[in-house]
């Protein structure tokens, strides 16, 4: 079926307006809230996923997170993962009140970075009927050699902003043309894989006019304090599907499996994405191949 795309917006509890698209599937049917990758607006892969679900009859909401894309929030590109998780609560409320979807069959979908955000949101919001986590990344610690300097820079930024200075930003690409590697999981990449990251930034600029290739230093401070792993046990008994790249370079497949095994929920499902790693997950694969088993999972647990 063809999915119609509707421009939507909703309010967060603290008064921001988040804007996105609702790909309408079956009226009165299930819905999924699709969340994207790190520091990216909805046009980068997430909207393709949402459109695909819409074509399968599953209503799909995708939106720009606060401070990104066309959504509200200042400073821009000021990442707060715990606020992102709280905003998902408000996205669920929006869908429940919209009148188009079944308010009791709303799932969450996360991809790489947003898997941890979705994990936290689902841990505390039992209105969520199912969770899909693709390329689980439950830890966002700073790279130990850089951590102290980053934290000190963030504290200095707080002092300076109290004086009226502009926020301190960190570019995604440094003056040498290298991608920043301040997170421990990024530092685990091989030299060859690291050289591909600047290409990803350039591609993101082409795909999304609102993409901004920098983020605030406070973003790193917040991630240094964030411990989404602490919330894994609370996700139960919500059904969870975790899809793990066979050769994931950032988060070991064994660790992802251990997290899956610790979740006590009926209908949970674990899938290994054969031949795939973190950096090549989307290469030479169709959405039908990537998302087909996820749709089957939703049909099983949401009964449609």
Secondary structure, 3 states (H helix, E strand, C coil): CCCEEEEEEEECCCCCEEEEEEEECCCCCCEEEECCCCCCCCCCCHHHHHHHHHHCCCEEEEECCCCCCCCCCCCCCCCCHHHHHHHHHHHHHHHHHHCCCCCCCEEEEEECHHHHHHHHHHHHCCCEEEEEEECCCCCCCECHHHHHHHHHHHHHHHHHHHCCCCCCEEECECCCCCECCCEHHHHCCCHHHHHHHHHHHHHHHHHCCCCCCEEEHHHHHHHHHCCHHHHHHHHCCCEEEEEEECCCCCCCHHHHHHHHHHCCCCCCEEEEECCCCCCCCCCCCCHHHHHHHHHHHHHHHHCC
